[in-house]
Amino acid sequence: MSLVNQIALMVDTLPAPKQNALMTIIQSMIDPDDHLTEEDVRDIREAREEFARGEYVRFEDVKW
């Protein structure tokens, strides 16, 4: 069982007032910049695939 599923099950056992408090805590921990768009996810996937194929430039090879 994934961690997310375990957390969801634990939250389900809490009474409503504690769930509301937990929601407030979780919302305070989320940075609006942490949300990925579909385009972000696609770009990350593509970059990982390129890296796996060896398509990258080493930092040492960049001419600054």
mmCIF file as gemmi writes it, N, C-alpha and C atoms, coordinates in Angstrom:
data_model
loop_
_atom_site.group_PDB
_atom_site.id
_atom_site.type_symbol
_atom_site.label_atom_id
_atom_site.label_alt_id
_atom_site.label_comp_id
_atom_site.label_asym_id
_atom_site.label_entity_id
_atom_site.label_seq_id
_atom_site.pdbx_PDB_ins_code
_atom_site.Cartn_x
_atom_site.Cartn_y
_atom_site.Cartn_z
_atom_site.occupancy
_atom_site.B_iso_or_equiv
_atom_site.pdbx_formal_charge
_atom_site.auth_seq_id
_atom_site.auth_asym_id
_atom_site.pdbx_PDB_model_num
ATOM 1 N N . MET Axp A 1 ? 0.853 -1.168 0 1 0 ? 1 A 1
ATOM 2 C CA . MET Axp A 1 ? 0 0 0 1 0 ? 1 A 1
ATOM 3 C C . MET Axp A 1 ? 0.907 1.242 0 1 0 ? 1 A 1
ATOM 4 N N . SER Axp A 2 ? 0.572 2.186 -0.839 1 0 ? 2 A 1
ATOM 5 C CA . SER Axp A 2 ? 1.398 3.386 -0.957 1 0 ? 2 A 1
ATOM 6 C C . SER Axp A 2 ? 1.256 4.264 0.281 1 0 ? 2 A 1
ATOM 7 N N . LEU Axp A 3 ? 2.223 5.129 0.449 1 0 ? 3 A 1
ATOM 8 C CA . LEU Axp A 3 ? 2.189 6.061 1.574 1 0 ? 3 A 1
ATOM 9 C C . LEU Axp A 3 ? 0.954 6.954 1.502 1 0 ? 3 A 1
ATOM 10 N N . VAL Axp A 4 ? 0.612 7.389 0.3 1 0 ? 4 A 1
ATOM 11 C CA . VAL Axp A 4 ? -0.571 8.241 0.132 1 0 ? 4 A 1
ATOM 12 C C . VAL Axp A 4 ? -1.824 7.503 0.598 1 0 ? 4 A 1
ATOM 13 N N . ASN Axp A 5 ? -1.942 6.24 0.235 1 0 ? 5 A 1
ATOM 14 C CA . ASN Axp A 5 ? -3.107 5.451 0.663 1 0 ? 5 A 1
ATOM 15 C C . ASN Axp A 5 ? -3.124 5.262 2.175 1 0 ? 5 A 1
ATOM 16 N N . GLN Axp A 6 ? -1.957 5.039 2.755 1 0 ? 6 A 1
ATOM 17 C CA . GLN Axp A 6 ? -1.877 4.879 4.208 1 0 ? 6 A 1
ATOM 18 C C . GLN Axp A 6 ? -2.32 6.158 4.908 1 0 ? 6 A 1
ATOM 19 N N . ILE Axp A 7 ? -1.853 7.295 4.412 1 0 ? 7 A 1
ATOM 20 C CA . ILE Axp A 7 ? -2.235 8.573 5.009 1 0 ? 7 A 1
ATOM 21 C C . ILE Axp A 7 ? -3.739 8.796 4.878 1 0 ? 7 A 1
ATOM 22 N N . ALA Axp A 8 ? -4.284 8.493 3.702 1 0 ? 8 A 1
ATOM 23 C CA . ALA Axp A 8 ? -5.72 8.672 3.481 1 0 ? 8 A 1
ATOM 24 C C . ALA Axp A 8 ? -6.529 7.826 4.467 1 0 ? 8 A 1
ATOM 25 N N . LEU Axp A 9 ? -6.104 6.592 4.679 1 0 ? 9 A 1
ATOM 26 C CA . LEU Axp A 9 ? -6.814 5.732 5.633 1 0 ? 9 A 1
ATOM 27 C C . LEU Axp A 9 ? -6.746 6.3 7.048 1 0 ? 9 A 1
ATOM 28 N N . MET Axp A 10 ? -5.584 6.825 7.423 1 0 ? 10 A 1
ATOM 29 C CA . MET Axp A 10 ? -5.431 7.407 8.754 1 0 ? 10 A 1
ATOM 30 C C . MET Axp A 10 ? -6.307 8.646 8.914 1 0 ? 10 A 1
ATOM 31 N N . VAL Axp A 11 ? -6.352 9.474 7.891 1 0 ? 11 A 1
ATOM 32 C CA . VAL Axp A 11 ? -7.169 10.686 7.942 1 0 ? 11 A 1
ATOM 33 C C . VAL Axp A 11 ? -8.636 10.318 8.066 1 0 ? 11 A 1
ATOM 34 N N . ASP Axp A 12 ? -9.046 9.283 7.369 1 0 ? 12 A 1
ATOM 35 C CA . ASP Axp A 12 ? -10.446 8.842 7.43 1 0 ? 12 A 1
ATOM 36 C C . ASP Axp A 12 ? -10.867 8.437 8.843 1 0 ? 12 A 1
ATOM 37 N N . THR Axp A 13 ? -9.913 8.031 9.671 1 0 ? 13 A 1
ATOM 38 C CA . THR Axp A 13 ? -10.265 7.608 11.035 1 0 ? 13 A 1
ATOM 39 C C . THR Axp A 13 ? -10.408 8.776 11.988 1 0 ? 13 A 1
ATOM 40 N N . LEU Axp A 14 ? -9.959 9.967 11.569 1 0 ? 14 A 1
ATOM 41 C CA . LEU Axp A 14 ? -10.042 11.144 12.438 1 0 ? 14 A 1
ATOM 42 C C . LEU Axp A 14 ? -11.454 11.721 12.455 1 0 ? 14 A 1
ATOM 43 N N . PRO Axp A 15 ? -11.85 12.296 13.589 1 0 ? 15 A 1
ATOM 44 C CA . PRO Axp A 15 ? -13.13 13.007 13.621 1 0 ? 15 A 1
ATOM 45 C C . PRO Axp A 15 ? -13.013 14.282 12.773 1 0 ? 15 A 1
ATOM 46 N N . ALA Axp A 16 ? -14.152 14.783 12.318 1 0 ? 16 A 1
ATOM 47 C CA . ALA Axp A 16 ? -14.184 15.932 11.404 1 0 ? 16 A 1
ATOM 48 C C . ALA Axp A 16 ? -13.383 17.137 11.896 1 0 ? 16 A 1
ATOM 49 N N . PRO Axp A 17 ? -13.49 17.524 13.17 1 0 ? 17 A 1
ATOM 50 C CA . PRO Axp A 17 ? -12.718 18.703 13.608 1 0 ? 17 A 1
ATOM 51 C C . PRO Axp A 17 ? -11.204 18.515 13.434 1 0 ? 17 A 1
ATOM 52 N N . LYS Axp A 18 ? -10.718 17.304 13.68 1 0 ? 18 A 1
ATOM 53 C CA . LYS Axp A 18 ? -9.287 17.04 13.515 1 0 ? 18 A 1
ATOM 54 C C . LYS Axp A 18 ? -8.916 16.98 12.032 1 0 ? 18 A 1
ATOM 55 N N . GLN Axp A 19 ? -9.835 16.495 11.202 1 0 ? 19 A 1
ATOM 56 C CA . GLN Axp A 19 ? -9.575 16.504 9.761 1 0 ? 19 A 1
ATOM 57 C C . GLN Axp A 19 ? -9.445 17.94 9.265 1 0 ? 19 A 1
ATOM 58 N N . ASN Axp A 20 ? -10.314 18.828 9.76 1 0 ? 20 A 1
ATOM 59 C CA . ASN Axp A 20 ? -10.247 20.235 9.368 1 0 ? 20 A 1
ATOM 60 C C . ASN Axp A 20 ? -8.929 20.86 9.805 1 0 ? 20 A 1
ATOM 61 N N . ALA Axp A 21 ? -8.495 20.538 11.017 1 0 ? 21 A 1
ATOM 62 C CA . ALA Axp A 21 ? -7.227 21.064 11.519 1 0 ? 21 A 1
ATOM 63 C C . ALA Axp A 21 ? -6.066 20.55 10.678 1 0 ? 21 A 1
ATOM 64 N N . LEU Axp A 22 ? -6.128 19.287 10.334 1 0 ? 22 A 1
ATOM 65 C CA . LEU Axp A 22 ? -5.077 18.693 9.507 1 0 ? 22 A 1
ATOM 66 C C . LEU Axp A 22 ? -5.048 19.334 8.123 1 0 ? 22 A 1
ATOM 67 N N . MET Axp A 23 ? -6.199 19.623 7.58 1 0 ? 23 A 1
ATOM 68 C CA . MET Axp A 23 ? -6.274 20.284 6.276 1 0 ? 23 A 1
ATOM 69 C C . MET Axp A 23 ? -5.584 21.643 6.323 1 0 ? 23 A 1
ATOM 70 N N . THR Axp A 24 ? -5.812 22.376 7.381 1 0 ? 24 A 1
ATOM 71 C CA . THR Axp A 24 ? -5.174 23.686 7.545 1 0 ? 24 A 1
ATOM 72 C C . THR Axp A 24 ? -3.655 23.538 7.615 1 0 ? 24 A 1
ATOM 73 N N . ILE Axp A 25 ? -3.199 22.554 8.35 1 0 ? 25 A 1
ATOM 74 C CA . ILE Axp A 25 ? -1.75 22.311 8.463 1 0 ? 25 A 1
ATOM 75 C C . ILE Axp A 25 ? -1.162 21.953 7.105 1 0 ? 25 A 1
ATOM 76 N N . ILE Axp A 26 ? -1.813 21.044 6.395 1 0 ? 26 A 1
ATOM 77 C CA . ILE Axp A 26 ? -1.306 20.613 5.096 1 0 ? 26 A 1
ATOM 78 C C . ILE Axp A 26 ? -1.288 21.78 4.112 1 0 ? 26 A 1
ATOM 79 N N . GLN Axp A 27 ? -2.339 22.581 4.089 1 0 ? 27 A 1
ATOM 80 C CA . GLN Axp A 27 ? -2.391 23.723 3.18 1 0 ? 27 A 1
ATOM 81 C C . GLN Axp A 27 ? -1.259 24.703 3.467 1 0 ? 27 A 1
ATOM 82 N N . SER Axp A 28 ? -0.899 24.858 4.736 1 0 ? 28 A 1
ATOM 83 C CA . SER Axp A 28 ? 0.181 25.783 5.083 1 0 ? 28 A 1
ATOM 84 C C . SER Axp A 28 ? 1.539 25.268 4.614 1 0 ? 28 A 1
ATOM 85 N N . MET Axp A 29 ? 1.636 23.969 4.377 1 0 ? 29 A 1
ATOM 86 C CA . MET Axp A 29 ? 2.901 23.368 3.951 1 0 ? 29 A 1
ATOM 87 C C . MET Axp A 29 ? 3.084 23.383 2.437 1 0 ? 29 A 1
ATOM 88 N N . ILE Axp A 30 ? 2.016 23.639 1.704 1 0 ? 30 A 1
ATOM 89 C CA . ILE Axp A 30 ? 2.078 23.578 0.248 1 0 ? 30 A 1
ATOM 90 C C . ILE Axp A 30 ? 2.411 24.948 -0.311 1 0 ? 30 A 1
ATOM 91 N N . ASP Axp A 31 ? 3.482 24.98 -1.068 1 0 ? 31 A 1
ATOM 92 C CA . ASP Axp A 31 ? 3.892 26.208 -1.753 1 0 ? 31 A 1
ATOM 93 C C . ASP Axp A 31 ? 3.171 26.233 -3.094 1 0 ? 31 A 1
ATOM 94 N N . PRO Axp A 32 ? 2.549 27.349 -3.452 1 0 ? 32 A 1
ATOM 95 C CA . PRO Axp A 32 ? 1.84 27.413 -4.74 1 0 ? 32 A 1
ATOM 96 C C . PRO Axp A 32 ? 2.73 27.061 -5.927 1 0 ? 32 A 1
ATOM 97 N N . ASP Axp A 33 ? 4.033 27.282 -5.785 1 0 ? 33 A 1
ATOM 98 C CA . ASP Axp A 33 ? 4.953 26.959 -6.871 1 0 ? 33 A 1
ATOM 99 C C . ASP Axp A 33 ? 5.244 25.466 -6.973 1 0 ? 33 A 1
ATOM 100 N N . ASP Axp A 34 ? 4.776 24.695 -5.987 1 0 ? 34 A 1
ATOM 101 C CA . ASP Axp A 34 ? 5.021 23.25 -5.998 1 0 ? 34 A 1
ATOM 102 C C . ASP Axp A 34 ? 4.102 22.504 -6.955 1 0 ? 34 A 1
ATOM 103 N N . HIS Axp A 35 ? 3.07 23.151 -7.449 1 0 ? 35 A 1
ATOM 104 C CA . HIS Axp A 35 ? 2.116 22.476 -8.317 1 0 ? 35 A 1
ATOM 105 C C . HIS Axp A 35 ? 2.66 22.42 -9.742 1 0 ? 35 A 1
ATOM 106 N N . LEU Axp A 36 ? 2.705 21.227 -10.281 1 0 ? 36 A 1
ATOM 107 C CA . LEU Axp A 36 ? 3.202 21.042 -11.636 1 0 ? 36 A 1
ATOM 108 C C . LEU Axp A 36 ? 2.04 21.05 -12.623 1 0 ? 36 A 1
ATOM 109 N N . THR Axp A 37 ? 2.254 21.704 -13.731 1 0 ? 37 A 1
ATOM 110 C CA . THR Axp A 37 ? 1.264 21.67 -14.8 1 0 ? 37 A 1
ATOM 111 C C . THR Axp A 37 ? 1.492 20.412 -15.626 1 0 ? 37 A 1
ATOM 112 N N . GLU Axp A 38 ? 0.552 20.097 -16.502 1 0 ? 38 A 1
ATOM 113 C CA . GLU Axp A 38 ? 0.737 18.951 -17.402 1 0 ? 38 A 1
ATOM 114 C C . GLU Axp A 38 ? 1.97 19.163 -18.263 1 0 ? 38 A 1
ATOM 115 N N . GLU Axp A 39 ? 2.197 20.416 -18.671 1 0 ? 39 A 1
ATOM 116 C CA . GLU Axp A 39 ? 3.377 20.731 -19.481 1 0 ? 39 A 1
ATOM 117 C C . GLU Axp A 39 ? 4.66 20.482 -18.677 1 0 ? 39 A 1
ATOM 118 N N . ASP Axp A 40 ? 4.659 20.849 -17.392 1 0 ? 40 A 1
ATOM 119 C CA . ASP Axp A 40 ? 5.821 20.599 -16.544 1 0 ? 40 A 1
ATOM 120 C C . ASP Axp A 40 ? 6.121 19.105 -16.466 1 0 ? 40 A 1
ATOM 121 N N . VAL Axp A 41 ? 5.083 18.323 -16.235 1 0 ? 41 A 1
ATOM 122 C CA . VAL Axp A 41 ? 5.245 16.871 -16.119 1 0 ? 41 A 1
ATOM 123 C C . VAL Axp A 41 ? 5.783 16.296 -17.43 1 0 ? 41 A 1
ATOM 124 N N . ARG Axp A 42 ? 5.251 16.765 -18.537 1 0 ? 42 A 1
ATOM 125 C CA . ARG Axp A 42 ? 5.702 16.303 -19.858 1 0 ? 42 A 1
ATOM 126 C C . ARG Axp A 42 ? 7.175 16.673 -20.077 1 0 ? 42 A 1
ATOM 127 N N . ASP Axp A 43 ? 7.554 17.896 -19.721 1 0 ? 43 A 1
ATOM 128 C CA . ASP Axp A 43 ? 8.937 18.343 -19.889 1 0 ? 43 A 1
ATOM 129 C C . ASP Axp A 43 ? 9.897 17.551 -19.016 1 0 ? 43 A 1
ATOM 130 N N . ILE Axp A 44 ? 9.492 17.275 -17.787 1 0 ? 44 A 1
ATOM 131 C CA . ILE Axp A 44 ? 10.334 16.492 -16.882 1 0 ? 44 A 1
ATOM 132 C C . ILE Axp A 44 ? 10.515 15.081 -17.42 1 0 ? 44 A 1
ATOM 133 N N . ARG Axp A 45 ? 9.427 14.481 -17.884 1 0 ? 45 A 1
ATOM 134 C CA . ARG Axp A 45 ? 9.5 13.124 -18.44 1 0 ? 45 A 1
ATOM 135 C C . ARG Axp A 45 ? 10.445 13.099 -19.643 1 0 ? 45 A 1
ATOM 136 N N . GLU Axp A 46 ? 10.308 14.094 -20.519 1 0 ? 46 A 1
ATOM 137 C CA . GLU Axp A 46 ? 11.159 14.165 -21.708 1 0 ? 46 A 1
ATOM 138 C C . GLU Axp A 46 ? 12.631 14.347 -21.314 1 0 ? 46 A 1
ATOM 139 N N . ALA Axp A 47 ? 12.888 15.199 -20.34 1 0 ? 47 A 1
ATOM 140 C CA . ALA Axp A 47 ? 14.269 15.424 -19.893 1 0 ? 47 A 1
ATOM 141 C C . ALA Axp A 47 ? 14.87 14.15 -19.308 1 0 ? 47 A 1
ATOM 142 N N . ARG Axp A 48 ? 14.086 13.405 -18.547 1 0 ? 48 A 1
ATOM 143 C CA . ARG Axp A 48 ? 14.588 12.147 -17.975 1 0 ? 48 A 1
ATOM 144 C C . ARG Axp A 48 ? 14.891 11.127 -19.067 1 0 ? 48 A 1
ATOM 145 N N . GLU Axp A 49 ? 14.042 11.079 -20.074 1 0 ? 49 A 1
ATOM 146 C CA . GLU Axp A 49 ? 14.272 10.157 -21.192 1 0 ? 49 A 1
ATOM 147 C C . GLU Axp A 49 ? 15.538 10.541 -21.953 1 0 ? 49 A 1
ATOM 148 N N . GLU Axp A 50 ? 15.723 11.843 -22.197 1 0 ? 50 A 1
ATOM 149 C CA . GLU Axp A 50 ? 16.925 12.308 -22.882 1 0 ? 50 A 1
ATOM 150 C C . GLU Axp A 50 ? 18.169 11.98 -22.069 1 0 ? 50 A 1
ATOM 151 N N . PHE Axp A 51 ? 18.104 12.191 -20.775 1 0 ? 51 A 1
ATOM 152 C CA . PHE Axp A 51 ? 19.237 11.885 -19.911 1 0 ? 51 A 1
ATOM 153 C C . PHE Axp A 51 ? 19.555 10.394 -19.956 1 0 ? 51 A 1
ATOM 154 N N . ALA Axp A 52 ? 18.528 9.555 -19.92 1 0 ? 52 A 1
ATOM 155 C CA . ALA Axp A 52 ? 18.719 8.109 -19.965 1 0 ? 52 A 1
ATOM 156 C C . ALA Axp A 52 ? 19.376 7.67 -21.267 1 0 ? 52 A 1
ATOM 157 N N . ARG Axp A 53 ? 19.112 8.41 -22.338 1 0 ? 53 A 1
ATOM 158 C CA . ARG Axp A 53 ? 19.735 8.099 -23.64 1 0 ? 53 A 1
ATOM 159 C C . ARG Axp A 53 ? 21.129 8.699 -23.76 1 0 ? 53 A 1
ATOM 160 N N . GLY Axp A 54 ? 21.564 9.404 -22.736 1 0 ? 54 A 1
ATOM 161 C CA . GLY Axp A 54 ? 22.886 10.021 -22.764 1 0 ? 54 A 1
ATOM 162 C C . GLY Axp A 54 ? 22.912 11.355 -23.482 1 0 ? 54 A 1
ATOM 163 N N . GLU Axp A 55 ? 21.744 11.939 -23.685 1 0 ? 55 A 1
ATOM 164 C CA . GLU Axp A 55 ? 21.653 13.221 -24.391 1 0 ? 55 A 1
ATOM 165 C C . GLU Axp A 55 ? 21.679 14.358 -23.374 1 0 ? 55 A 1
ATOM 166 N N . TYR Axp A 56 ? 22.876 14.74 -22.996 1 0 ? 56 A 1
ATOM 167 C CA . TYR Axp A 56 ? 23.035 15.84 -22.047 1 0 ? 56 A 1
ATOM 168 C C . TYR Axp A 56 ? 24.431 16.431 -22.206 1 0 ? 56 A 1
ATOM 169 N N . VAL Axp A 57 ? 24.616 17.597 -21.621 1 0 ? 57 A 1
ATOM 170 C CA . VAL Axp A 57 ? 25.915 18.254 -21.621 1 0 ? 57 A 1
ATOM 171 C C . VAL Axp A 57 ? 26.396 18.297 -20.176 1 0 ? 57 A 1
ATOM 172 N N . ARG Axp A 58 ? 27.618 17.826 -19.955 1 0 ? 58 A 1
ATOM 173 C CA . ARG Axp A 58 ? 28.172 17.855 -18.6 1 0 ? 58 A 1
ATOM 174 C C . ARG Axp A 58 ? 28.445 19.296 -18.193 1 0 ? 58 A 1
ATOM 175 N N . PHE Axp A 59 ? 28.29 19.579 -16.923 1 0 ? 59 A 1
ATOM 176 C CA . PHE Axp A 59 ? 28.516 20.92 -16.4 1 0 ? 59 A 1
ATOM 177 C C . PHE Axp A 59 ? 29.926 21.392 -16.746 1 0 ? 59 A 1
ATOM 178 N N . GLU Axp A 60 ? 30.891 20.482 -16.641 1 0 ? 60 A 1
ATOM 179 C CA . GLU Axp A 60 ? 32.284 20.835 -16.903 1 0 ? 60 A 1
ATOM 180 C C . GLU Axp A 60 ? 32.51 21.242 -18.367 1 0 ? 60 A 1
ATOM 181 N N . ASP Axp A 61 ? 31.649 20.803 -19.253 1 0 ? 61 A 1
ATOM 182 C CA . ASP Axp A 61 ? 31.791 21.097 -20.685 1 0 ? 61 A 1
ATOM 183 C C . ASP Axp A 61 ? 31.132 22.402 -21.114 1 0 ? 61 A 1
ATOM 184 N N . VAL Axp A 62 ? 30.395 23.037 -20.207 1 0 ? 62 A 1
ATOM 185 C CA . VAL Axp A 62 ? 29.736 24.298 -20.552 1 0 ? 62 A 1
ATOM 186 C C . VAL Axp A 62 ? 30.777 25.416 -20.56 1 0 ? 62 A 1
ATOM 187 N N . LYS Axp A 63 ? 30.819 26.161 -21.641 1 0 ? 63 A 1
ATOM 188 C CA . LYS Axp A 63 ? 31.754 27.272 -21.754 1 0 ? 63 A 1
ATOM 189 C C . LYS Axp A 63 ? 31.066 28.541 -21.264 1 0 ? 63 A 1
ATOM 190 N N . TRP Axp A 64 ? 31.355 28.937 -20.055 1 0 ? 64 A 1
ATOM 191 C CA . TRP Axp A 64 ? 30.706 30.102 -19.463 1 0 ? 64 A 1
ATOM 192 C C . TRP Axp A 64 ? 31.408 31.337 -19.903 1 0 ? 64 A 1
